[in-house]
């Protein structure tokens, strides 16, 4: 069996909101609130006591930043999240598309990350 792997990336943006207090978060409720607000799929991928990170599909960075206050207000009604005066979108990063022919060759002696640098 060939041990090659292909990672397929869909239209995804990673959003990180900081300046919140999180305790006993209902992740499914946050995802549902984001879906309703953005009319798109959102998945919580990381949570700390003061931040939440999500994958948002099919929405442009500019649209997320334009609606930053609305998004923060939307998640604030979720069980387990309390806003602070510092609540803000810390980062919005669109995952970039790479053509399969643009993927550099890989040698087993090379670090996987190294070929992208």
Secondary structure, DSSP 8 states (H G I E B T S, - for coil): ----------SEEEEEEEEEEESS--HHHHHHHHHHHHTS-EEEEEE-SSEEEEEEES--HHHHHHTHHHHHHHHHTSTTEEEEEEEEEEEEEE-----GGGS----TTS-TGGGG-
